[in-house]
Amino acid sequence: MKEIPSPTFDLSPIHLPRGSLHPGSNQTQAEFLPRRVQSTIEVSWAKHQDEIREAQRLRYSIFADEMGARLPKTIEGHDIDVFDDYCEHLLVRDVASRQVIGTYRVLTPVQAKRAGSTYSDTEFDLTRLRSLRGRMVELGRSCVHIDHRHGGVIMALWGALFEFMERNRLDTMIGCASIPMLHNGLVTGDVAASIWHQLRQTHLADIQFHVRPRLPLPIEEMDHNLPIEPPALIKGYLRLGAKVLGAPAWDPDFNTADLPMMMRTADLPARYKKHFTAGAQ
């Protein structure tokens, strides 16, 4: 079992987590142990390379096998990119089988500097977010196993993410939320154009946070009047107070339209804040 070479989000408060983040001085070791959610799933941060490989295999099975993404052949059956070595990897396991059934990766401000950028920087010009970068993490590669796509898994992931933000005095989360281009058997951007047309009217961030796609989806050439709802994950983000930062970019490798989104911890609705706080007790 290979240890992660740089410091990670440890189970013990003795060591600082990756990126020199700072757990509170009044926390006990018990608070750093994996949190069991309900009685069937368990949430923890990857501590070893082997655990990251488990997350990468889950990602491959969903992004490549299920969604048809074209991924680099670094290791067969694994989704791996240059940002993985800089990220924290959040895992949800099935308690009975010990299988990883859900994951997020988190790029902290310090690690983003070491990496030279965030993944979102490769898809969008994030110049207008420069004032936020010192307290901003990037969320990415979120996925849940097809047999476990119920509210409990994603709520467990979000609870751990907000706990991570509070513990490390961070207040902003960004990321690319994907909309599949395949609709009714056809590859089309009409769905993404329609969702963007809806959300720009209801959930668009203030202009000082707007970003520009590097490879824009040509939304003006598409039908934006489809009566279609955003994907479940995007709807979940919006319920948590997230805002859309601009028009979607086209990701040809994943064959998706990606919406730039931002969540601020201060915007988390009270009912969710109470739920996540209770889950951390």
C-alpha positions in Angstrom: 0.0 0.0 0.0 1.6 3.2 -1.2 1.3 6.3 1.0 0.3 9.5 -0.6 3.6 11.4 -1.0 2.4 14.8 0.1 0.4 15.5 3.3 -3.3 14.6 3.1 -6.4 15.2 5.1 -5.4 12.9 7.9 -7.5 10.9 10.3 -5.3 12.1 13.1 -5.0 15.7 14.2 -1.3 15.3 14.8 -0.5 16.2 11.2 -1.7 19.1 9.1 -3.8 18.1 6.1 -2.7 18.6 2.5 -2.1 22.3 1.7 -1.2 23.2 5.3 -4.8 23.6 6.3 -5.5 23.9 10.0 -7.9 21.8 12.0 -9.2 23.5 15.2 -7.2 23.1 18.3 -10.2 21.9 20.3 -10.9 18.9 18.1 -10.4 15.4 19.2 -9.1 12.4 17.2 -12.6 11.0 17.2 -13.8 13.9 15.1 -11.3 12.9 12.4 -12.5 9.3 12.1 -14.6 8.3 9.1 -18.2 9.4 9.8 -20.8 6.7 9.5 -24.0 7.9 7.8 -27.2 6.1 8.5 -26.1 2.4 8.9 -25.1 1.4 5.4 -22.6 4.0 4.1 -19.4 5.5 5.5 -17.6 8.7 4.5 -13.8 9.2 4.7 -10.9 11.0 3.0 -8.4 8.9 1.0 -5.3 8.3 3.0 -3.3 6.1 0.6 -2.7 5.8 -3.2 -4.7 2.5 -3.2 -7.8 4.4 -2.0 -7.4 7.0 -4.7 -7.2 4.2 -7.2 -10.6 2.9 -6.0 -12.1 6.4 -6.6 -10.5 6.5 -10.1 -11.9 3.1 -11.0 -15.4 4.2 -10.0 -14.9 7.4 -12.0 -13.8 5.4 -15.1 -16.8 3.0 -14.9 -19.2 6.0 -14.9 -17.5 8.5 -17.2 -16.1 6.1 -19.7 -18.2 2.9 -19.6 -21.5 4.6 -18.8 -21.2 8.0 -20.4 -18.8 7.3 -23.2 -16.1 9.8 -22.3 -12.7 9.6 -24.0 -10.2 9.3 -21.2 -6.4 9.1 -21.2 -5.0 5.5 -21.0 -2.7 6.2 -18.1 -3.8 3.0 -16.2 -6.3 0.7 -17.8 -9.8 1.1 -16.2 -8.9 4.3 -14.2 -9.8 7.9 -14.8 -6.6 9.8 -14.0 -5.5 13.3 -14.8 -2.8 15.8 -13.8 -4.8 17.3 -11.0 -5.4 14.1 -9.0 -2.1 14.2 -7.3 -2.9 17.6 -5.9 -6.4 16.9 -4.7 -8.1 15.5 -1.6 -10.3 12.6 -2.5 -13.6 12.1 -0.6 -15.0 8.6 -0.6 -18.3 7.0 0.3 -18.2 3.3 0.9 -20.9 0.7 1.3 -20.3 -0.6 4.8 -21.1 -4.2 4.0 -19.0 -4.6 0.8 -16.4 -1.9 1.5 -16.9 -0.8 -2.1 -16.4 2.9 -3.0 -19.8 4.0 -4.3 -19.4 7.7 -4.4 -16.6 10.3 -4.7 -15.6 13.9 -5.0 -12.1 15.4 -5.4 -11.3 18.7 -3.7 -8.5 21.1 -4.8 -7.5 23.5 -2.0 -6.1 27.0 -2.6 -2.6 26.0 -1.7 -2.6 23.0 -3.9 -4.1 24.9 -6.8 -1.1 27.2 -6.6 1.2 24.2 -6.7 -0.7 22.7 -9.6 -0.5 26.0 -11.5 -4.3 26.3 -11.9 -7.6 24.5 -11.3 -9.3 22.2 -13.7 -12.0 24.9 -14.1 -9.2 27.3 -15.4 -8.7 25.0 -18.3 -12.4 25.4 -19.4 -13.1 29.0 -18.3 -11.3 32.4 -17.9 -11.7 32.8 -14.1 -10.1 36.3 -14.0 -13.0 37.8 -12.1 -12.7 35.2 -9.3 -9.1 36.2 -8.4 -10.1 37.9 -5.2 -11.7 34.7 -4.0 -8.9 32.3 -4.7 -7.3 32.4 -1.2 -10.5 30.9 0.3 -11.8 29.0 -2.7 -11.7 25.2 -3.3 -12.6 23.4 -6.5 -14.9 20.4 -6.5 -14.7 17.9 -9.3 -15.1 14.4 -10.7 -18.2 13.9 -8.6 -20.0 10.6 -9.3 -22.1 7.9 -7.6 -22.4 4.2 -8.5 -25.5 3.5 -10.5 -26.9 1.2 -7.8 -26.7 3.9 -5.1 -28.1 7.0 -6.7 -30.3 8.1 -3.9 -30.3 11.1 -1.7 -28.3 9.5 1.2 -25.0 9.2 -0.7 -25.0 12.7 -2.1 -26.1 14.3 1.2 -23.3 12.4 2.9 -20.8 13.8 0.4 -22.1 17.3 0.8 -22.1 17.1 4.6 -18.4 16.1 4.6 -17.6 18.8 2.1 -19.2 21.6 4.2 -17.5 20.2 7.4 -14.2 20.4 5.5 -14.9 24.0 4.5 -15.8 25.1 8.0 -12.9 23.2 9.7 -10.3 24.8 7.3 -11.8 28.3 7.2 -12.7 28.3 3.5 -15.9 29.8 2.2 -16.2 29.3 -1.6 -16.6 26.3 -3.8 -16.4 26.3 -7.6 -16.7 23.6 -10.2 -17.9 22.6 -13.6 -21.4 21.0 -13.5 -21.9 18.7 -16.6 -24.9 18.4 -18.8 -24.8 15.4 -21.1 -24.9 16.2 -24.9 -26.6 12.9 -25.7 -30.4 13.4 -25.7 -33.0 10.9 -27.1 -30.2 9.1 -28.8 -28.8 12.2 -30.5 -25.8 14.3 -29.7 -27.1 17.8 -29.4 -26.5 21.0 -27.4 -30.2 21.9 -27.3 -30.6 20.5 -23.7 -27.7 22.5 -22.4 -28.9 25.7 -24.2 -32.4 25.3 -22.8 -31.0 24.8 -19.2 -28.7 27.8 -19.5 -31.6 29.9 -20.8 -33.6 28.9 -17.7 -30.9 29.4 -15.1 -29.5 32.7 -16.4 -32.9 34.1 -15.5 -33.2 32.6 -12.0 -29.7 31.7 -10.7 -27.1 33.8 -12.4 -24.4 35.2 -10.1 -23.6 38.9 -9.8 -21.8 40.3 -12.8 -18.5 40.7 -10.9 -18.2 36.9 -10.7 -19.1 36.1 -14.4 -16.6 33.9 -16.3 -16.1 33.2 -20.0 -15.8 29.7 -21.6 -12.6 29.0 -23.5 -14.5 26.7 -25.9 -18.0 28.1 -25.9 -21.0 26.0 -26.7 -22.7 27.8 -29.7 -25.9 28.3 -27.7 -27.3 31.0 -30.0 -27.5 28.4 -32.8 -29.4 25.9 -30.7 -33.0 25.4 -29.6 -33.2 26.8 -26.1 -36.9 26.3 -25.6 -37.0 22.6 -24.6 -39.2 22.0 -21.5 -36.5 20.1 -19.6 -35.1 20.3 -16.1 -31.5 20.5 -15.1 -29.7 17.3 -14.1 -30.3 16.2 -10.5 -26.9 17.2 -9.3 -27.3 20.8 -10.7 -30.7 21.0 -9.1 -29.1 19.9 -5.8 -26.4 22.6 -6.1 -29.1 25.3 -6.7 -31.0 24.2 -3.6 -27.7 24.7 -1.6 -27.6 28.3 -2.8 -25.2 27.8 -5.8 -25.1 30.3 -8.6 -24.2 29.9 -12.3 -21.2 32.0 -13.3 -21.8 32.2 -17.1 -22.6 30.3 -20.3 -21.6 26.7 -20.7 -18.3 25.4 -22.2 -18.1 22.4 -24.4 -16.0 19.5 -23.2 -15.4 17.3 -26.3 -13.6 14.5 -24.3 -16.5 14.0 -21.9 -19.1 15.0 -24.6 -20.8 17.4 -22.1 -21.7 21.0 -21.8 -20.2 22.3 -18.5 -21.8 25.1 -16.5 -19.5 27.1 -14.2 -21.0 27.1 -10.8 -20.1 28.6 -7.4 -21.3 27.9 -3.9 -20.6 30.2 -0.9 -20.9 28.7 2.6 -22.7 31.9 3.7 -25.5 31.2 1.2 -26.2 27.7 2.5 -30.0 27.7 3.5 -30.6 27.3 7.2 -32.3 23.9 6.8 -29.3 22.4 5.2 -26.9 24.1 7.6 -28.8 22.5 10.4 -28.8 19.1 8.8 -25.1 19.1 8.0 -24.2 20.4 11.5 -26.3 17.7 13.0 -24.6 15.1 10.8 -21.2 16.1 12.1 -22.1 15.6 15.8 
